[in-house]
Amino acid sequence: MRTFSLASGSSGNSFYIEHEISKQGVLIDLGISCKKACKLLELKGFNPENVKAIFVTHEHSDHTKGIDVFSRKFNVPIFLTKGTAQGTFICSDENLINFIKNDEEVKINGLNIRAFSKPHDCMDPVSYSISSDNKTISVITDIGHASKKVCESISESNLVYFEANHDVDMLKEGPYPIYLKKRILSDQGHLSNYQSSLCLLEHSCKKLKTIILSHLSEINNTPIIALKTANSLIKERKDLNPEIFISERYNPSAIFKP
């Protein structure tokens, strides 16, 4: 498999995973425009027509706003939970919409995509693990706490996109209104740098080679702080030696292999 982040943050999220032999892949979320997604895929050497499915994590617009146009333009099926479909408009062509349940697996052109539940303040949110040839990539963002399913998925991953949303002190002292600070800090909100790093420290397996810290807040975090926190905690595990990167808000990441 090959993968990269098209964008990650409150202004838009999308992750691409491709089977290297078939050259066909899937998008996890599409919270940027169809035009921008096509431009970024082509920039990284991928053909937008080779996207064979879009898997939606939850209904918030920074994960869904480009889905309708892209899916209709390329006749791409969409997979999401019924709760997510009830929570927002997804696509005007109902024939492209497919419902998926927690722990259900979908097979697409050599990729096995498994949905699993996660804690977030929306209708029926899921994250996804994508496996092929005994390798697993997990995309886990927008989670309020490290639930059992989240921890299990980390323990199975060779590569993980994992939320490191905020630095707690920056959030508490920052400009957000009190209600929004409480939402972010809640068990249904977003993981802090420390919570994220602690979860990775405790639940990663030795085969985890790549961590891409994702969904960083533009106001309440910085890449330097997120990386420093992760590196300082994860090095406590002598059996772990992953490379740690950041998925940026406005720029695509490098291309990674699990």
Summary of the structure (lengths in Angstrom):
residues: 258
radius of gyration: 16.9
end to end distance: 6.9
largest distance: 50.9
contacts: 943
relative contact order: 0.16
helix: 30%
strand: 27%
